């Protein structure tokens, strides 16, 4: 029995030739599963974006309160400045004037325990030049007489009221004792021989100012007077050869 005839396909020589391309190039790497490594996208790192937190309401309230407080303080300062300016224009305030017109020494001697006993009578003239302002001299004043920073005696002004454009003459008694004053008395006696003895008189006086019917708060009036006298002889009138005073008014 004869074998069946086999037919094999023959490529048409006139058909166009299509080159075959391998699925994977020769230089490409393969994964363990046989898939190309290039088929997956490259790895990219994602950086999280941080958004700023909105301001807290508590901080906003504090800032608002602080701004209101500053504004109120500035407004208060402006109001006070306006009131002070109006009062200044209406009353035209002037500082009072003081002068030391006389000095009498009634005692200046050593005691048995080497203490120097001093007693002075000081004549003080106080002038109020204001037309619409009165001055209340309150209690608690202090007057001291010093020689080269050493206190000799002290006293106080009486309590009184000084009206508008008024001049008041006061005689104030000052007394005091200085311990271990033998050397001080000798120095004073030698200074007398020159006919020029420097003394300092300090005054601290609480006062209250009256503007019309309005009585202001208490203030401290301070005065420092530099005196030069010709003698320190007891029971004699002392000549004042020079006198100058400086004044300060403090709240």
C-alpha positions in Angstrom: 0.0 0.0 0.0 1.4 3.3 -1.0 2.2 6.1 1.6 -0.2 9.2 1.6 1.2 12.3 -0.1 2.3 15.0 2.3 2.0 18.7 1.3 4.4 21.3 2.9 3.7 25.0 2.8 6.1 26.9 0.5 6.8 30.6 1.1 5.8 32.7 -1.8 8.9 34.3 -3.1 7.0 37.3 -4.4 5.4 38.1 -1.0 7.0 41.0 1.1 9.4 39.9 3.7 8.5 40.9 7.3 11.3 40.7 9.8 10.6 39.1 13.1 11.3 41.1 16.2 12.0 39.4 19.5 9.6 40.2 22.3 12.6 41.0 24.6 15.7 42.7 23.4 19.0 41.0 24.0 20.2 43.7 26.4 17.0 43.8 28.5 16.9 42.2 31.9 14.3 39.9 33.0 12.6 39.5 36.3 12.3 36.2 38.1 8.9 35.7 36.7 10.1 36.2 33.2 8.6 39.7 32.8 10.7 42.6 31.6 11.9 44.9 34.3 11.2 48.0 32.2 7.4 47.4 32.1 7.0 49.0 35.6 7.2 52.8 36.2 10.2 54.1 38.1 9.9 54.6 41.9 9.1 58.2 42.9 9.3 59.5 46.6 6.4 61.5 47.7 7.2 64.4 50.1 4.2 65.3 52.4 3.2 69.0 52.3 2.8 70.6 55.7 0.1 73.2 55.9 0.5 76.0 58.5 -2.1 75.9 61.3 -4.5 78.7 61.5 -3.9 81.1 64.5 -5.6 80.3 67.7 -8.5 82.4 68.8 -6.9 82.8 72.3 -3.9 84.6 70.9 -6.1 86.8 68.8 -8.2 87.8 71.8 -5.0 88.6 73.8 -3.7 90.8 71.0 -7.1 92.6 70.7 -7.2 93.2 74.5 -3.6 94.5 74.4 -4.4 97.0 71.6 -7.5 98.2 73.4 -5.5 98.8 76.6 -2.8 100.8 74.8 -5.4 102.8 73.0 -7.3 103.7 76.2 -4.0 104.6 78.0 -3.1 106.9 75.1 -6.5 108.5 75.1 -6.3 109.0 78.9 -2.9 110.7 78.5 -4.3 113.0 75.8 -7.3 114.0 78.0 -5.0 114.7 81.0 -2.7 116.8 78.8 -5.7 118.8 77.5 -7.0 119.4 81.1 -3.6 120.5 82.4 -3.2 122.8 79.4 -6.6 124.4 80.0 -5.9 124.8 83.8 -2.5 126.4 83.0 -4.1 128.9 80.6 -6.9 129.8 83.1 -4.9 130.0 86.3 -1.4 130.9 85.0 0.5 129.2 88.0 3.7 130.6 89.4 6.1 129.2 91.9 6.0 130.9 95.3 9.0 132.8 96.4 10.9 132.6 99.7 13.7 134.6 101.3 15.7 134.5 104.5 15.5 138.0 105.9 17.0 137.6 109.4 18.9 135.2 111.6 19.5 135.4 115.3 21.5 132.9 117.4 20.2 132.6 121.0 22.6 129.7 121.9 25.7 128.1 120.5 27.8 126.4 123.2 29.3 123.1 124.4 27.7 121.2 127.2 29.4 119.0 129.7 29.3 115.9 127.5 31.0 117.7 124.6 27.7 118.2 122.7 27.0 121.4 120.9 23.7 123.0 121.7 22.3 125.4 119.1 19.3 127.6 119.0 18.5 129.8 116.0 15.6 132.2 115.2 15.1 132.4 111.5 12.9 135.0 109.8 11.4 133.7 106.6 9.3 135.6 104.1 6.9 133.6 101.9 5.3 135.3 98.8 2.4 133.9 96.8 2.4 135.8 93.4 -0.6 133.9 92.0 -3.8 135.8 91.4 -6.2 132.7 91.4 -4.2 130.1 93.4 -4.1 129.7 97.2 -1.6 127.5 99.1 -2.3 125.3 102.1 0.8 124.7 104.2 0.2 121.3 105.8 1.7 119.8 108.9 4.9 117.7 108.8 7.3 120.3 107.5 11.0 120.2 108.4 13.7 123.0 108.4 17.3 122.2 109.1 20.4 124.4 109.3 23.8 122.7 108.4 27.4 123.7 108.4 29.5 121.7 105.9 26.9 118.9 105.9 26.8 118.8 109.7 23.3 119.5 111.1 23.3 122.2 113.8 19.5 122.6 114.5 16.1 121.9 113.1 12.4 123.0 113.4 9.2 123.2 111.4 6.9 125.7 109.8 3.4 126.3 111.3 0.3 125.1 109.5 -1.5 127.9 107.7 -3.2 129.0 104.5 -1.7 131.6 102.2 -4.2 133.4 99.9 -3.9 135.0 96.5 -1.0 137.5 96.0 -0.2 137.3 99.7 3.1 137.9 101.6 3.6 136.1 105.0 6.5 136.7 107.4 7.3 133.8 109.7 9.7 133.5 112.6 10.8 129.9 113.1 12.6 128.6 116.2 15.3 126.0 115.4 17.0 123.9 118.1 19.4 121.0 118.1 22.3 119.2 119.7 25.4 117.8 117.9 27.4 115.0 119.6 31.2 115.1 120.0 31.3 118.6 118.7 34.5 120.0 120.3 36.3 120.0 116.9 33.2 121.5 115.2 33.0 124.4 117.6 36.7 125.2 117.2 36.2 125.2 113.4 33.2 127.5 113.6 35.1 129.9 115.9 38.0 130.0 113.4 35.6 130.6 110.5 34.1 133.5 112.4 37.5 135.3 112.4 37.2 135.5 108.6 33.9 137.3 108.8 32.3 134.7 106.4 30.5 131.6 107.7 28.7 129.5 105.1 25.5 127.8 106.2 22.9 125.8 104.4 19.2 125.9 105.2 16.9 123.1 103.8 13.1 123.1 103.9 10.7 120.3 103.2 7.1 121.4 103.3 4.0 119.5 102.3 1.5 121.8 100.5 -1.9 121.6 98.8 -2.8 123.9 96.0 -6.3 125.5 95.8 -7.6 126.3 92.3 -10.7 128.3 92.8 -12.8 125.9 95.0 -10.9 122.8 93.9 -8.3 121.5 96.4 -5.6 119.4 94.8 -3.7 116.5 96.3 -0.8 117.0 98.7 2.6 117.7 97.2 6.1 118.2 98.7 7.8 121.6 98.3 11.5 121.6 98.8 13.8 124.5 99.1 17.6 124.8 99.6 19.1 128.1 100.6 22.8 128.9 100.7 23.7 131.6 103.3 26.8 133.4 104.2 26.7 135.2 107.6 29.3 137.5 109.2 29.2 136.0 112.7 27.8 133.3 114.9 27.9 135.3 118.2 25.0 134.4 120.5 22.3 137.0 121.4 23.4 139.2 118.5 21.8 140.1 115.2 23.6 138.2 112.5 24.3 139.9 109.2 23.4 137.9 106.1 26.0 138.9 103.4 24.6 136.6 100.7 21.6 134.4 100.2 20.4 132.2 97.3 17.6 129.7 97.2 16.5 126.9 94.8 13.0 125.4 94.8 11.5 122.1 93.7 7.9 120.8 93.7 7.4 117.1 93.8 4.3 114.9 93.9 
